[in-house]
Amino acid sequence: MVRKAVKSKGKKKAPVHIEVEDADPEPDNPVPEPELPKGGEAMQMFSDGESASEAGEGAGSDEESGESVSEADMEEPSADEEEAYSGSEEDNDEETVNKHKEQAEVTSLDSLKQKIEDDISLLNNWRQADAVMRQGRSREEVNESIIDGLSAMYGYSRELAEYFYRMFSPEEAVQFFEANEKPRPVTIRTNTIKTRRRLLAQSLVTRGMAVDPVGEWTKIGLKIYDSQVPVGATPEYLSGRYMIQSASSFVPVMALAAQPNELVLDMAAAPGGKTTHIGQAMQNTGVLFANDLKKERCKSLAANCQRLGLTNTVITCYDGLELPKVIPRLDRCLLDAPCTGSGIIARDPSIKAKRTVADFRDQSQLQKKLLCAAVDMVNAKSKTGGIIVYSTCSSAVEENEDVIHYILKARNVKIIPMDEFVNIGRPGFKSFRQRRYHPSMANTRRFYPHAHNMDGFFVCKLQKFSNDIPQKINRDRRQANEVVWGEEHWVDENLELVHGESEEEDGAPPEKRAKMESTANGSTTSQTKPKGNQVEGTAGGKKGKSKTKGGPLSPENGQAPETSEKPAAVDKKKSKKAVAESAKPEALASAAPSKPMKKSVLAEVKSKKGAVKKKAKK
């Protein structure tokens, strides 16, 4: 039986299989077919232009069925085959589109990088550049263009890109951004309690690791370039001969320089890299307090201390601000403060977009409080210590120099050099934009990925010189009272004289009182002016000026009586000059009588001083 596929007419349906009997059934002993000729001989077997497909079609035709089945119909693909073919075409299209996109992105990044380099070159040769090269842009506009390019090229937020760009020169800023795109090498720290670095390096090389010393500045660090086995699963690791730890985190412990038989605290200890480093520096003597806020992190801290063989460690789980209530006075304290992590962007690229400058300021508030607590726990009278080391894995100024600037005022501490133990790193900022810091800030150390091939880090070493806490002086921010110049020249002294004279006059007999009044009136003369509101006279033999609203002075108020003589004419220029001179303090002082005036006269003169000043201004 032979199964043949027949193509149905009309609507497209599945192929119909028809079973037909062979005209000539195969014999039991088939005759072997003759070998076909090769090459051109095979083509000559078909006469009259008959093709091989036609010959095969004729041989396989079924005359009894009355229907002819072509080879093309027999090879029509099924629905599943059509879907698979169409799917493969779609996949190919997507791959092609993705390749084109990648090529376009590479082209755009290359052009963007070239534009940034051109702008930086323009800034370096700004004075020699002409207007065509500057393209009508100012220097600040060129800087803004570079910041926009760096933000787009490396995926930083615009604010964060500008912050880091302003921290360095333009060329170094590009190096900083580029270094954050590359991973840092894996480094390990030798546990000197159990082995030596040379022996550990030999053992790791035999297991297929390529190792080298981290640098001349440390005698316990190893850098791993390549490894055929997991670094955290070797027998050497499990037996506590080394700890996987970044090279930059060696520096705070080296600056702390803990000594045997001391009381030392690590305020934020988990997972235990710095804690175990301090323990081996103390040679497993003294007491080492290892604290962490989160209970789940204390498990890894305890496991690492046990694996590396520390026996002098006390693990606590407290809020750092509460530690001064439960921890005794210490010799040394290490605060690796919680931070925003702006120095470890290579390990956590999400920091590029999620961190802002406001986060730096907010985090610094907690860091200041923790540092105050750390200083309060240290004993300034310690014979071997009194040392506090502050460190962060951040490059932000708000979390580093600003915090140290605050603690220098809030507590009795000072910054001390760490060159004896740490001879790498760049000095901290003594000024940053509008901020100005203490000159000793140069003794702090900064580490950058592009300069030291480490994570970004900041380290400061402080020494406490007094256990007293400085008292904050409350400033009087109230506005000062307005001072009227000239009043003290004639009022205060004369008030005492007037009060004394008035009391003496009130207690005198009537005859003596009348004599005193006549004496005062006789020694006072007046001279009126044309307008009637300016009076010039003598009081006690000295000339003075007074301004009244009611015309000439009258005897009822204790002043000189009006004279019957007609006042002399005074020109306007002299009148204005006299008024101006009367407003001067010297004139007011000269107006004070040599003999006490009556209380009513002094009160009237005092009440009219404002009018004199206004007249003088006009």
C-alpha positions in Angstrom: 0.0 0.0 0.0 1.2 3.5 -0.8 0.0 6.6 1.1 -0.4 9.7 -1.2 -1.4 13.2 -0.2 -4.2 14.7 -2.4 -4.8 18.4 -2.5 -8.5 19.3 -2.0 -10.1 22.0 -4.0 -12.0 25.1 -2.6 -11.2 25.9 1.0 -7.9 25.0 2.4 -8.0 21.9 4.4 -5.6 19.3 5.8 -4.2 17.0 3.2 -6.3 13.9 2.5 -4.5 10.6 2.5 -5.7 7.9 0.0 -4.6 4.3 0.0 -4.2 2.7 -3.4 -3.0 -0.7 -4.5 0.2 -1.0 -6.4 -0.2 -2.1 -10.0 2.9 -4.2 -9.7 3.5 -5.4 -6.2 7.1 -5.9 -5.3 8.4 -9.4 -5.8 9.7 -11.4 -3.0 13.2 -11.3 -4.5 13.6 -7.7 -5.8 16.0 -7.1 -8.7 18.8 -4.7 -7.8 18.4 -1.4 -9.7 21.1 -0.5 -12.1 23.6 2.2 -11.2 22.8 5.6 -12.6 25.5 7.3 -14.7 27.3 10.2 -13.3 27.6 13.8 -14.5 26.2 14.8 -17.9 25.3 11.2 -18.8 22.4 11.3 -16.3 20.9 14.4 -18.0 20.9 12.7 -21.4 18.5 9.9 -20.2 15.6 12.4 -20.3 14.5 13.0 -23.9 12.5 15.9 -25.4 13.5 18.3 -22.7 11.8 16.2 -20.0 13.1 17.1 -16.5 13.8 14.7 -13.8 10.9 15.9 -11.8 8.5 15.3 -14.7 9.8 11.8 -15.2 9.3 11.1 -11.5 5.9 12.5 -11.6 4.9 10.4 -14.6 6.2 7.3 -13.0 4.3 7.9 -9.8 0.9 9.0 -11.4 -2.2 7.0 -10.5 -4.4 6.4 -13.6 -7.1 4.6 -11.7 -7.9 7.4 -9.3 -8.4 9.9 -12.1 -6.6 12.5 -10.1 -3.1 13.6 -10.5 -1.0 14.7 -7.4 1.9 17.0 -8.0 5.1 16.9 -6.0 4.7 20.5 -5.0 1.3 19.6 -3.4 2.9 16.7 -1.5 5.6 19.0 -0.1 3.2 21.7 1.2 4.3 22.6 4.8 1.9 22.0 7.7 0.4 24.8 10.0 3.0 24.0 12.7 5.8 24.3 10.3 4.4 27.6 9.0 4.2 29.0 12.5 7.7 27.9 13.4 9.0 29.4 10.2 7.2 32.7 10.8 8.5 32.7 14.4 12.0 32.2 13.3 11.6 35.2 10.9 10.3 37.4 13.8 13.3 36.4 16.0 15.6 37.2 13.2 14.0 40.6 12.8 14.3 41.3 16.5 17.9 40.3 16.6 18.6 42.6 13.6 16.8 45.5 15.2 18.7 45.0 18.4 22.0 44.9 16.6 21.1 48.1 14.8 20.2 49.8 18.1 23.4 48.7 19.7 25.4 50.0 16.8 23.5 53.3 17.0 24.1 53.6 20.7 27.8 52.9 20.3 28.0 55.5 17.6 26.1 58.1 19.7 28.3 57.3 22.8 31.4 57.7 20.7 30.3 61.0 19.3 29.2 62.1 22.8 32.6 61.1 24.3 34.4 63.0 21.5 32.2 66.1 22.2 33.2 66.0 25.9 36.8 65.7 25.0 36.6 68.7 22.7 34.9 70.8 25.3 37.6 69.9 27.9 40.3 70.8 25.4 38.5 74.1 24.8 38.5 74.9 28.5 42.2 74.1 28.8 43.0 76.5 25.9 40.3 79.1 26.7 42.5 82.1 26.4 43.9 81.1 23.1 40.6 80.0 21.7 38.8 82.4 19.3 35.1 83.1 19.0 34.6 80.4 16.3 36.0 77.7 18.6 33.9 78.9 21.5 30.8 78.9 19.4 29.4 81.9 21.2 29.4 80.1 24.5 30.7 81.4 27.9 33.0 79.3 30.1 30.2 78.3 32.4 28.0 77.2 29.4 30.8 74.9 28.3 31.0 73.4 31.8 27.2 72.9 31.7 27.5 71.1 28.4 30.2 68.8 29.8 28.0 68.0 32.8 25.1 67.1 30.6 27.3 64.9 28.5 28.7 63.0 31.5 25.2 62.5 32.9 23.9 61.0 29.7 27.0 58.9 29.0 27.5 57.3 32.4 23.8 57.3 33.6 24.1 59.6 36.6 21.4 62.0 37.7 22.1 65.6 36.6 22.5 66.8 40.1 25.0 64.1 41.1 27.0 64.4 37.9 27.4 68.2 38.6 28.4 67.5 42.2 31.2 65.2 41.3 32.3 67.3 38.3 32.8 70.3 40.5 34.9 68.3 42.9 37.7 67.7 40.4 39.3 69.4 37.4 37.5 68.5 34.1 40.1 66.0 33.1 40.1 64.3 36.4 36.4 64.3 36.7 36.2 62.2 33.5 38.7 59.8 34.9 36.6 59.5 38.1 33.4 58.7 36.1 35.3 56.2 34.0 36.9 54.4 36.9 33.5 53.9 38.5 32.5 51.8 35.5 35.3 49.3 36.1 35.2 46.7 38.9 37.8 46.8 41.7 40.2 43.9 42.1 39.4 41.3 44.8 41.6 41.7 47.8 42.0 39.6 50.9 43.6 40.3 54.3 45.9 37.8 55.9 45.0 36.7 59.5 48.3 37.0 61.3 46.9 35.1 64.3 47.0 31.8 62.2 49.5 32.3 59.3 51.8 34.7 57.4 51.2 36.4 54.1 54.1 34.5 52.3 52.8 31.1 53.4 49.2 32.0 52.5 50.3 33.2 49.0 52.1 29.9 48.4 49.1 27.9 49.5 46.7 29.8 47.2 49.0 29.6 44.2 49.0 25.8 44.4 45.2 26.0 44.2 45.2 27.9 41.0 45.1 31.6 42.1 47.1 34.4 40.7 48.0 36.7 43.7 50.2 39.7 44.3 50.7 42.0 47.3 48.3 44.9 47.4 51.1 47.4 47.8 54.0 48.5 49.9 51.8 50.4 52.3 50.4 47.1 53.8 52.1 43.9 54.8 49.0 41.8 55.2 47.0 42.4 51.9 46.9 40.2 48.8 45.3 41.1 45.4 43.7 38.2 43.5 43.8 38.6 39.7 42.5 35.2 38.6 41.2 32.1 40.4 40.2 28.7 39.3 38.4 28.0 42.5 35.9 30.2 44.5 37.8 32.6 46.7 35.3 32.2 49.5 35.2 28.4 49.6 38.9 27.3 49.9 40.1 25.4 52.9 42.3 28.4 53.7 39.2 30.6 53.9 37.1 28.1 55.9 40.0 27.6 58.4 40.2 31.4 59.0 43.6 32.1 57.4 42.3 35.1 55.5 39.3 37.5 55.2 37.8 38.9 52.0 38.0 42.6 52.5 38.4 45.7 50.3 41.8 47.4 50.4 40.4 50.8 51.4 38.9 49.3 54.6 42.5 48.4 55.8 43.2 52.1 56.3 40.9 53.0 59.2 42.2 50.1 61.3 45.8 51.0 60.5 45.1 54.6 61.5 43.5 53.4 64.8 46.7 51.5 65.7 45.1 49.5 68.5 47.6 48.3 71.2 47.5 45.1 73.3 45.6 45.1 76.6 43.4 48.1 75.6 39.7 48.7 75.7 38.6 49.3 72.1 35.2 49.7 70.4 34.0 49.2 66.8 30.7 51.0 66.7 29.4 49.6 63.4 31.2 46.3 63.2 29.2 43.9 60.9 30.2 41.9 59.0 33.5 41.9 60.9 36.3 42.8 58.5 37.6 45.7 60.5 36.7 44.0 63.8 38.8 41.0 63.1 41.6 43.3 61.9 41.6 45.2 65.2 41.6 41.9 67.1 44.7 40.6 65.4 46.4 44.0 65.9 45.6 43.6 69.7 47.1 40.0 69.5 43.9 38.6 71.1 44.5 40.6 74.3 42.5 43.3 76.1 38.8 43.7 75.4 37.3 44.4 72.0 33.6 45.5 71.8 31.9 44.9 68.5 28.5 46.5 68.1 25.9 46.6 65.4 22.4 47.9 65.3 20.8 45.1 63.3 20.5 41.7 65.0 20.6 39.7 61.8 23.9 41.2 60.9 25.4 40.2 64.3 25.2 36.6 63.2 27.7 37.0 60.4 29.8 39.2 62.8 29.9 36.4 65.4 30.6 33.7 62.7 33.6 35.6 61.3 35.1 36.3 64.7 34.9 32.6 65.5 36.3 31.5 62.2 39.3 33.8 62.5 40.0 32.7 66.1 39.3 35.9 68.1 38.8 35.2 71.8 38.8 38.8 73.2 35.6 40.1 71.5 32.3 41.0 73.1 29.5 41.4 70.5 26.7 43.8 71.4 23.5 44.9 69.6 22.7 48.5 70.6 21.8 51.7 68.9 25.1 53.6 68.7 23.6 56.6 70.5 22.8 54.4 73.5 26.3 53.0 73.9 27.6 55.6 76.3 25.1 54.3 78.9 26.4 50.7 78.8 30.0 50.8 77.6 32.8 51.9 80.0 35.4 54.5 79.2 37.5 53.4 76.3 41.1 53.8 75.1 40.2 53.9 71.4 37.1 53.9 69.2 36.5 53.2 65.5 33.4 54.7 63.9 32.9 53.4 60.3 29.7 55.5 60.0 26.7 54.5 57.9 26.8 56.6 54.8 25.2 57.0 51.3 27.9 54.8 49.6 28.8 57.3 47.0 32.4 55.9 47.0 31.3 52.3 46.0 29.4 53.1 42.8 31.4 50.4 41.0 29.8 47.8 43.3 26.4 49.4 43.4 25.5 51.3 40.1 22.0 52.1 41.4 23.6 54.9 43.5 24.0 56.9 40.3 20.3 57.6 40.0 18.9 57.2 43.5 21.2 59.4 45.5 20.9 63.2 45.8 22.8 66.0 47.5 19.9 66.2 50.0 20.7 62.6 51.0 24.2 63.6 51.8 23.0 66.4 54.1 20.4 64.2 55.8 22.8 61.4 56.4 25.4 63.8 57.9 23.0 64.6 60.8 23.1 61.0 62.0 26.8 60.8 61.5 27.4 63.9 63.7 25.4 62.4 66.5 27.2 59.1 66.3 30.6 60.8 66.3 29.6 62.8 69.4 28.7 59.6 71.2 32.0 58.0 70.1 34.0 60.9 71.5 32.1 60.8 74.8 33.0 57.2 75.4 36.7 57.7 75.0 38.8 58.6 78.0 41.0 61.6 77.4 43.2 60.6 80.3 44.1 57.3 78.8 47.9 56.7 78.9 48.0 54.8 75.6 44.9 56.0 73.7 42.3 58.7 73.7 42.0 58.1 69.9 38.9 58.2 67.7 39.0 57.3 64.0 36.1 58.3 61.8 35.7 56.8 58.3 33.1 56.5 55.6 32.8 54.9 52.1 31.5 58.2 50.7 33.1 60.9 48.6 30.6 63.6 49.6 32.0 66.6 51.5 28.8 66.8 53.6 29.5 63.4 55.1 33.2 63.9 55.7 34.7 67.3 56.1 31.5 68.9 57.3 31.1 66.3 60.1 34.7 66.8 61.3 34.3 70.6 61.2 31.3 70.1 63.5 33.0 67.8 66.0 35.9 70.2 66.4 33.5 72.8 67.8 31.2 70.4 69.7 33.9 68.4 71.6 37.4 68.9 72.9 39.2 67.0 70.1 41.8 67.8 67.5 42.9 66.2 64.2 46.3 64.5 64.4 48.4 63.2 61.5 48.4 59.5 60.6 51.5 59.5 58.4 53.3 57.1 60.7 50.8 54.4 59.9 49.2 55.4 56.6 51.4 57.0 53.8 48.9 56.9 51.0 45.8 58.9 50.1 45.2 62.6 49.3 44.7 65.3 51.9 41.2 66.3 52.8 39.7 69.5 51.6 40.6 72.7 53.5 38.0 74.5 51.4 35.2 73.4 49.1 33.2 76.0 47.1 32.0 78.5 49.8 33.0 76.3 52.7 36.2 77.0 54.7 37.6 74.4 57.2 40.3 74.3 59.8 43.9 74.0 58.4 44.4 70.7 60.2 41.8 69.2 57.8 44.8 68.5 55.6 45.8 65.7 58.0 42.7 63.7 56.9 42.9 61.3 54.0 40.8 60.8 50.9 40.9 57.8 48.5 39.5 57.7 45.0 39.0 54.8 42.5 40.8 56.6 39.6 43.8 57.6 41.7 44.3 54.6 44.1 42.3 51.8 42.4 40.2 51.4 45.6 36.7 52.2 46.6 36.1 55.9 47.5 36.9 56.4 51.2 37.5 59.0 53.8 39.5 58.6 57.1 40.2 61.1 59.9 42.1 60.5 63.2 41.1 62.5 66.2 42.6 62.8 69.7 40.5 63.8 72.7 42.3 66.2 75.1 39.6 66.9 77.6 36.6 65.0 79.0 34.7 68.2 79.5 32.0 69.1 77.0 32.2 72.7 75.7 29.2 74.8 76.8 27.4 76.4 73.9 27.3 80.2 74.3 23.9 81.5 73.5 24.1 84.5 71.3 21.9 87.6 71.8 20.3 87.9 68.4 17.9 90.7 69.5 18.1 93.9 67.6 19.9 96.7 69.4 18.0 99.8 70.5 18.4 102.8 68.3 21.0 105.3 69.6 20.3 109.0 69.2 23.6 110.8 69.0 24.0 114.1 70.9 21.6 113.5 73.7 24.3 112.3 76.1 26.1 115.5 75.7 23.6 117.6 77.6 20.7 115.6 79.0 22.1 113.1 81.6 24.3 115.5 83.4 21.8 118.4 83.4 19.0 116.1 84.7 20.9 115.5 87.9 21.6 119.2 88.3 17.9 120.1 87.6 16.5 117.5 90.0 18.9 118.6 92.7 18.1 122.3 92.2 14.4 121.8 92.0 14.4 119.9 95.3 16.4 122.6 97.0 14.1 125.3 95.6 10.9 123.5 96.7 12.3 123.3 100.3 13.5 126.9 100.5 11.6 129.8 102.2 9.4 132.0 100.1 11.9 135.0 100.2 14.8 132.8 99.1 12.7 131.1 96.4 11.7 134.5 94.9 15.3 135.6 95.0 16.4 132.4 93.2 13.8 132.9 90.5 14.7 136.5 89.9 18.4 135.5 89.6 17.5 132.9 87.0 15.3 135.3 85.1 17.8 138.1 85.2 20.6 135.9 83.7 18.5 135.0 80.7 18.0 137.2 77.7 16.3 136.5 74.4 16.3 137.7 70.9 13.4 136.9 68.6 13.7 136.2 64.9 11.4 137.5 62.1 9.3 134.3 61.9 8.8 134.2 65.7 9.7 130.5 66.1 13.5 130.8 66.5 14.8 132.3 69.7 18.4 133.1 70.4 19.5 134.2 73.9 21.9 133.7 76.7 21.7 131.3 79.6 24.2 131.7 82.3 26.3 134.0 80.2 26.5 131.5 77.2 24.6 131.7 74.0 22.2 129.0 73.0 19.3 128.3 70.6 15.8 127.0 71.3 12.8 126.4 69.1 9.3 127.2 70.3 5.8 127.0 68.7 4.2 129.8 70.8 6.4 132.7 69.7 8.7 134.6 72.1 9.8 133.1 75.4 7.5 134.1 78.3 8.1 134.4 82.1 5.3 132.0 82.8 7.4 129.0 81.7 10.6 130.2 83.4 12.2 131.8 80.4 13.2 135.4 79.7 10.4 137.9 79.2 9.6 139.4 75.9 11.5 142.6 75.2 9.9 145.8 74.0 12.6 146.4 71.5 12.0 145.5 67.9 14.2 142.6 66.8 16.9 143.2 64.3 16.5 141.9 60.8 18.4 138.7 60.0 19.0 137.5 56.5 18.0 134.1 55.4 21.5 132.7 54.8 22.6 133.5 58.4 19.4 132.0 59.7 19.9 128.7 57.9 23.5 128.6 59.0 22.5 129.2 62.7 19.9 126.4 62.5 22.4 124.0 61.1 25.0 124.8 63.7 22.4 124.4 66.5 21.9 120.7 65.4 25.5 119.8 66.1 26.4 118.0 69.4 29.0 120.8 70.1 26.2 123.4 69.8 23.9 121.4 72.0 26.7 121.0 74.6 27.4 124.7 74.5 23.7 125.4 75.0 23.9 123.7 78.4 23.9 126.5 81.0 26.7 126.9 83.5 24.0 127.3 86.3 21.2 124.9 86.7 18.1 125.7 84.6 14.6 125.0 85.8 13.1 121.6 85.1 10.4 123.0 82.8 12.9 124.7 80.6 15.0 121.5 80.2 11.9 119.4 79.5 10.8 121.8 76.8 14.3 121.8 75.2 14.4 118.0 75.2 11.0 117.7 73.6 12.0 120.1 70.7 15.3 118.4 69.8 13.7 116.4 67.0 12.3 119.4 65.3 15.8 121.0 65.3 17.3 117.9 63.6 14.6 117.9 61.0 15.1 121.6 60.3 18.8 121.0 60.0 18.3 118.2 57.4 16.1 120.4 55.3 
